[in-house]
Amino acid sequence: MRNLLAALLLGGTALLPVKADTVDIQLLGINDFHSALPTSFAMTPGGPVEAGGAEYLAAHFDRLQRENPEGTLRLAAGDNISSSTMNATLQHDEPGIEALNLMRLDASSVGNHEFDEGVAELRRMENGGCHPIDGCARPNFKGASFPYLGANIVDTTTGKPAFAPYIVKELKGIKIGVIGVSYKNTLKEAPGPTTPLEARDEAQAVNAYAAELKAKGVRTIVVLIHQGGGQTGGGLPNQCNNLAGPIKDIVAKFDPEVDAVISGHTHNPYICEINGIPVTQTSGHTRELTRIKLTIDRATGNPTAHQAENITVTHDIEPNGAIAALRRESDQYAQRLLDRPVGLIHRDLTTIRNAAGESTIAHALADGRLAATSSPETGGAQIAIQPPYGGGIGGDLLVHPTGNEMSNLVTHGKALRVVPFSNMLVTMTLTGAQVERLLEQQWCGQSTARVLGVSKGFTFTYDNAKPACDKIDPATIKLNGAVVDPAGRYRVTANSFIATGGDGFSVLTEGTERVEKVRDIEAFESHIRANTPLQPPALGRITRLN
């Protein structure tokens, strides 16, 4: 002020501070968090190192933001929850969402695993409230403090996006548009109920909202996409060695106004460029975080330069204390649940298969599903099936070799290791002809046989020498000894993953009068309690010829 006054008194011209022509903005991104509160390992040029963990990720976020306090966005490219540790699964990922809140995340796209327990549960993750069956693991769970974005997820009843398609943030006087999308088959592969939502083409959605943002004067546009690729030649997290996968074709169709892409889903780290656009991904589970620096022209609002890198979430930093405390609390809470006794088993239930493809654990799970859904209130099931893979069996249930009086005790933790996916059970009506098609789909259209576990009283025979799609004589398909009538109507229970066509069992999408009231883990534990000590079911429900 003194120099300005002197210049005016002397009749001179005062030199006012001039704004720089460009602004530096940094994007800090993660993908596939999967409620990863514990630590892990990451690959570096020097080999694998201990890395990751939510409390260390938060510390690195803070460290990097200190380099650009007013010019930083914290972003995620989906799969923040589910497909996670047993502790997180037990608590329906509430600690994971709270950890992201403590990290001050600005926005996230939705991923396929956001829908694992259905749309209603995802809305609870967004808005808070207690789980309708298990209550709140975290007191007064309030949901995400950040918005979930889904520009290509449409509510078919309204034709409008089911989630906010984008957000606009102003940093250092520059408007930044952030669009979020998931891959277009997200809902088709989701085990939870997703009606009436529909996922549409990723690039079309991005371009439509990029045009809308441009019309609003936004010239810097970032895309969070839950879809990716991988380095087919092998490569470290900061390399781009022959990138392949869906992400290439999708980004190639983007409006040139898109300036940066943070991708996910494939858990393959890379730093690449597609049509001059930086495209990044980390390996997920907090092992790395992405930093993209954008130099933006003030006059046009467009970036003029960019720099991208994946940064290992190392442990040579003071961890975030609040998240460390959250992790300890959630571990203690989960352990109490895991130790809760369920019942007893008489002998081992294993995934070991006989020549026909039967296993004692698969049939026991199917029996439990039938018992849990056979009442009119829960679906009126007559037949239940258990898939071996998707939404299927996590392992064996064994008698402990110590042989003491508690060696055959089944705890909730042991049961959850067998049934780890938290699927709902869906009971539906199929005709006998559709039941036959269901059984043929164990081979038809499959790269490997997917022999189902089936409930007591349901039997069939297949001829392994016959071609796929024609292995079963309908006359051998029986329910309680009576041949299944092709024109008859039967109530069949399946887990929600295959009930929506997963693992190639597309005929189940045709099932009608669907009832969905029981979870897979509840059915299994109820079966153990009701039959303690549970005997391994006899094999022979499925017969193989040749």
Solvent accessible surface area in square Angstrom, and as a share of the most:
residue,aa,sasa,rsa
1,M,186,0.83
2,R,207,0.76
3,N,129,0.66
4,L,55,0.28
5,L,98,0.49
6,A,45,0.35
7,A,25,0.20
8,L,107,0.53
9,L,140,0.70
10,L,155,0.77
11,G,68,0.65
12,G,39,0.38
13,T,120,0.70
14,A,25,0.19
15,L,172,0.85
16,L,122,0.61
17,P,134,0.84
18,V,137,0.79
19,K,151,0.64
20,A,66,0.52
21,D,114,0.59
22,T,57,0.33
23,V,6,0.03
24,D,83,0.43
25,I,1,0.01
26,Q,4,0.02
27,L,0,0.00
28,L,0,0.00
29,G,0,0.00
30,I,4,0.02
31,N,2,0.01
32,D,0,0.00
33,F,1,0.00
34,H,5,0.02
35,S,1,0.01
36,A,8,0.06
37,L,13,0.06
38,P,60,0.38
39,T,62,0.36
40,S,30,0.20
41,F,130,0.54
42,A,3,0.02
43,M,100,0.45
44,T,24,0.14
45,P,123,0.77
46,G,81,0.77
47,G,17,0.17
48,P,92,0.58
49,V,55,0.32
50,E,95,0.43
51,A,0,0.00
52,G,0,0.00
53,G,0,0.00
54,A,0,0.00
55,E,11,0.05
56,Y,35,0.13
57,L,0,0.00
58,A,1,0.01
59,A,10,0.07
60,H,7,0.03
61,F,0,0.00
62,D,36,0.19
63,R,80,0.29
64,L,1,0.00
65,Q,38,0.17
66,R,162,0.59
67,E,103,0.46
68,N,18,0.09
69,P,81,0.51
70,E,125,0.56
71,G,0,0.00
72,T,9,0.06
73,L,3,0.01
74,R,5,0.02
75,L,0,0.00
76,A,0,0.00
77,A,0,0.00
78,G,0,0.00
79,D,2,0.01
80,N,0,0.00
81,I,9,0.04
82,S,20,0.13
83,S,66,0.42
84,S,28,0.18
85,T,54,0.31
86,M,48,0.21
87,N,40,0.20
88,A,6,0.05
89,T,30,0.17
90,L,20,0.10
91,Q,2,0.01
92,H,8,0.04
93,D,7,0.04
94,E,1,0.00
95,P,4,0.02
96,G,0,0.00
97,I,0,0.00
98,E,36,0.16
99,A,0,0.00
100,L,0,0.00
101,N,37,0.19
102,L,74,0.37
103,M,1,0.00
104,R,134,0.49
105,L,8,0.04
106,D,32,0.17
107,A,0,0.00
108,S,0,0.00
109,S,0,0.00
110,V,0,0.00
111,G,0,0.00
112,N,20,0.10
113,H,46,0.21
114,E,3,0.02
115,F,0,0.00
116,D,18,0.09
117,E,47,0.21
118,G,1,0.01
119,V,24,0.14
120,A,86,0.67
121,E,18,0.08
122,L,1,0.00
123,R,75,0.27
124,R,21,0.08
125,M,1,0.00
126,E,32,0.14
127,N,112,0.57
128,G,15,0.15
129,G,35,0.34
130,C,73,0.44
131,H,13,0.06
132,P,117,0.74
133,I,89,0.45
134,D,69,0.36
135,G,27,0.26
136,C,31,0.19
137,A,15,0.12
138,R,38,0.14
139,P,104,0.65
140,N,117,0.60
141,F,6,0.02
142,K,159,0.67
143,G,4,0.04
144,A,16,0.13
145,S,86,0.56
146,F,10,0.04
147,P,51,0.32
148,Y,5,0.02
149,L,0,0.00
150,G,0,0.00
151,A,5,0.04
152,N,1,0.01
153,I,0,0.00
154,V,12,0.07
155,D,32,0.17
156,T,68,0.39
157,T,105,0.61
158,T,86,0.50
159,G,48,0.46
160,K,137,0.58
161,P,47,0.30
162,A,17,0.13
163,F,11,0.05
164,A,47,0.37
165,P,27,0.17
166,Y,29,0.11
167,I,29,0.14
168,V,62,0.35
169,K,70,0.30
170,E,112,0.50
171,L,23,0.11
172,K,81,0.34
173,G,53,0.51
174,I,11,0.06
175,K,91,0.38
176,I,0,0.00
177,G,0,0.00
178,V,0,0.00
179,I,0,0.00
180,G,0,0.00
181,V,0,0.00
182,S,0,0.00
183,Y,10,0.04
184,K,99,0.42
185,N,59,0.30
186,T,0,0.00
187,L,15,0.08
188,K,147,0.62
189,E,87,0.39
190,A,1,0.01
191,P,14,0.09
192,G,3,0.03
193,P,65,0.41
194,T,18,0.11
195,T,125,0.73
196,P,48,0.30
197,L,21,0.10
198,E,75,0.34
199,A,16,0.12
200,R,112,0.41
201,D,38,0.20
202,E,6,0.03
203,A,4,0.03
204,Q,132,0.59
205,A,12,0.10
206,V,0,0.00
207,N,46,0.23
208,A,61,0.47
209,Y,38,0.14
210,A,0,0.00
211,A,51,0.40
212,E,72,0.32
213,L,0,0.00
214,K,60,0.25
215,A,91,0.70
216,K,115,0.49
217,G,46,0.45
218,V,2,0.01
219,R,83,0.30
220,T,0,0.00
221,I,0,0.00
222,V,0,0.00
223,V,0,0.00
224,L,0,0.00
225,I,0,0.00
226,H,0,0.00
227,Q,20,0.09
228,G,0,0.00
229,G,5,0.04
230,G,11,0.11
231,Q,23,0.10
232,T,86,0.50
233,G,50,0.48
234,G,43,0.41
235,G,37,0.36
236,L,53,0.26
237,P,12,0.07
238,N,82,0.42
239,Q,85,0.38
240,C,60,0.36
241,N,65,0.33
242,N,104,0.53
243,L,13,0.07
244,A,39,0.30
245,G,36,0.34
246,P,66,0.41
247,I,0,0.00
248,K,88,0.37
249,D,98,0.51
250,I,18,0.09
251,V,1,0.00
252,A,51,0.40
253,K,128,0.54
254,F,12,0.05
255,D,27,0.14
256,P,125,0.78
257,E,31,0.14
258,V,2,0.01
259,D,24,0.13
260,A,0,0.00
261,V,0,0.00
262,I,1,0.00
263,S,0,0.00
264,G,0,0.00
265,H,52,0.23
266,T,43,0.25
267,H,58,0.26
268,N,63,0.32
269,P,25,0.16
270,Y,0,0.00
271,I,31,0.15
272,C,5,0.03
273,E,106,0.48
274,I,18,0.09
275,N,115,0.59
276,G,48,0.46
277,I,11,0.06
278,P,3,0.02
279,V,0,0.00
280,T,0,0.00
281,Q,0,0.00
282,T,1,0.01
283,S,16,0.10
284,G,1,0.01
285,H,49,0.22
286,T,5,0.03
287,R,61,0.22
288,E,4,0.02
289,L,0,0.00
290,T,1,0.00
291,R,25,0.09
292,I,0,0.00
293,K,78,0.33
294,L,1,0.01
295,T,39,0.23
296,I,0,0.00
297,D,38,0.19
298,R,84,0.30
299,A,99,0.77
300,T,77,0.44
301,G,12,0.12
302,N,50,0.26
303,P,30,0.19
304,T,89,0.52
305,A,53,0.41
306,H,68,0.30
307,Q,110,0.49
308,A,23,0.18
309,E,52,0.23
310,N,7,0.04
311,I,27,0.13
312,T,28,0.16
313,V,0,0.00
314,T,41,0.24
315,H,51,0.23
316,D,122,0.63
317,I,37,0.19
318,E,145,0.65
319,P,40,0.25
320,N,35,0.18
321,G,51,0.49
322,A,55,0.43
323,I,1,0.00
324,A,9,0.07
325,A,33,0.25
326,L,7,0.03
327,R,61,0.22
328,R,121,0.44
329,E,83,0.37
330,S,4,0.03
331,D,53,0.28
332,Q,111,0.49
333,Y,63,0.24
334,A,0,0.00
335,Q,92,0.41
336,R,158,0.58
337,L,41,0.20
338,L,18,0.09
339,D,83,0.43
340,R,110,0.40
341,P,91,0.57
342,V,11,0.06
343,G,11,0.11
344,L,56,0.28
345,I,1,0.01
346,H,86,0.38
347,R,132,0.48
348,D,60,0.31
349,L,0,0.00
350,T,24,0.14
351,T,53,0.31
352,I,133,0.67
353,R,93,0.34
354,N,57,0.29
355,A,80,0.62
356,A,9,0.07
357,G,10,0.10
358,E,3,0.01
359,S,1,0.00
360,T,26,0.15
361,I,0,0.00
362,A,1,0.01
363,H,0,0.00
364,A,1,0.01
365,L,5,0.02
366,A,0,0.00
367,D,21,0.11
368,G,1,0.01
369,R,5,0.02
370,L,34,0.17
371,A,66,0.52
372,A,23,0.18
373,T,2,0.01
374,S,52,0.34
375,S,42,0.27
376,P,117,0.73
377,E,118,0.53
378,T,31,0.18
379,G,5,0.05
380,G,24,0.23
381,A,8,0.06
382,Q,76,0.34
383,I,2,0.01
384,A,0,0.00
385,I,1,0.00
386,Q,1,0.00
387,P,0,0.00
388,P,16,0.10
389,Y,109,0.42
390,G,18,0.17
391,G,8,0.08
392,G,1,0.01
393,I,28,0.14
394,G,45,0.43
395,G,24,0.23
396,D,60,0.31
397,L,4,0.02
398,L,90,0.45
399,V,45,0.26
400,H,89,0.40
401,P,125,0.79
402,T,86,0.50
403,G,60,0.58
404,N,79,0.41
405,E,146,0.66
406,M,106,0.47
407,S,11,0.07
408,N,36,0.19
409,L,37,0.18
410,V,1,0.00
411,T,24,0.14
412,H,16,0.07
413,G,2,0.02
414,K,62,0.26
415,A,0,0.00
416,L,10,0.05
417,R,131,0.48
418,V,0,0.00
419,V,2,0.01
420,P,42,0.26
421,F,96,0.40
422,S,13,0.08
423,N,3,0.02
424,M,39,0.17
425,L,1,0.01
426,V,5,0.03
427,T,0,0.00
428,M,0,0.00
429,T,9,0.05
430,L,1,0.00
431,T,46,0.27
432,G,3,0.03
433,A,44,0.34
434,Q,32,0.14
435,V,2,0.01
436,E,44,0.20
437,R,106,0.39
438,L,3,0.01
439,L,0,0.00
440,E,15,0.07
441,Q,23,0.10
442,Q,0,0.00
443,W,21,0.08
444,C,40,0.24
445,G,81,0.78
446,Q,34,0.15
447,S,116,0.75
448,T,70,0.41
449,A,48,0.37
450,R,41,0.15
451,V,12,0.07
452,L,1,0.01
453,G,1,0.01
454,V,0,0.00
455,S,0,0.00
456,K,148,0.63
457,G,23,0.22
458,F,2,0.01
459,T,50,0.29
460,F,2,0.01
461,T,27,0.16
462,Y,7,0.03
463,D,24,0.12
464,N,55,0.28
465,A,78,0.60
466,K,95,0.40
467,P,91,0.57
468,A,52,0.40
469,C,65,0.39
470,D,82,0.43
471,K,18,0.07
472,I,8,0.04
473,D,75,0.39
474,P,58,0.37
475,A,57,0.44
476,T,36,0.21
477,I,3,0.02
478,K,73,0.31
479,L,21,0.10
480,N,122,0.62
481,G,62,0.59
482,A,64,0.49
483,V,80,0.46
484,V,8,0.05
485,D,73,0.38
486,P,80,0.50
487,A,87,0.68
488,G,17,0.16
489,R,151,0.55
490,Y,28,0.11
491,R,42,0.15
492,V,1,0.00
493,T,0,0.00
494,A,0,0.00
495,N,0,0.00
496,S,3,0.02
497,F,44,0.18
498,I,0,0.00
499,A,0,0.00
500,T,52,0.30
501,G,20,0.19
502,G,10,0.09
503,D,32,0.17
504,G,40,0.38
505,F,0,0.00
506,S,58,0.37
507,V,0,0.00
508,L,0,0.00
509,T,77,0.45
510,E,73,0.33
511,G,7,0.07
512,T,71,0.41
513,E,102,0.46
514,R,95,0.35
515,V,40,0.23
516,E,59,0.26
517,K,123,0.52
518,V,20,0.11
519,R,22,0.08
520,D,2,0.01
521,I,9,0.05
522,E,46,0.21
523,A,1,0.01
524,F,2,0.01
525,E,9,0.04
526,S,49,0.32
527,H,24,0.11
528,I,0,0.00
529,R,130,0.47
530,A,85,0.66
531,N,67,0.34
532,T,57,0.33
533,P,60,0.37
534,L,9,0.05
535,Q,92,0.41
536,P,21,0.13
537,P,21,0.13
538,A,83,0.64
539,L,73,0.36
540,G,52,0.50
541,R,25,0.09
542,I,4,0.02
543,T,61,0.36
544,R,98,0.36
545,L,88,0.44
546,N,116,0.59
